[in-house]
Amino acid sequence: MLQRDEIWVGILYGILIPVVFFLVLYNLFSLLEINGAASGIGFSENFRERTLAIVAIAFNLFILSRFRKRRWEKAMRGVVIATSLLAITWLMVYGVKLF
């Protein structure tokens, strides 16, 4: 972990962590589907991607908690900025299909 209380560090972690967790979770569910342990049949279009993207964005709460314990307010702002950008992106990509 970078040892800096700066906004760019928070933005970096706030974007990279959700992307990594999304890829890990998506591949995990793909492996489960190949083995027959999970199925996407019967769900709406893009259900798995939408849900995993929201869960991945929610992982930023753990980063915020860690930065709060270290009292890195600037880095926390960066994570909030990144989370907001990811949430807006999620709404633009998937929100149109939901409403």
Buried (B, 14 or more C-beta within 10 A) or exposed (E): EEEEBBBEBBBBBBBEBBEEBBEEBBEEBEEEBEEEEEEEEEEEEBEBBBBBBBEBBEBBEEBBEBBEEEEBEBBBBBBBBBBEEBBEEBEEEBEEEEE
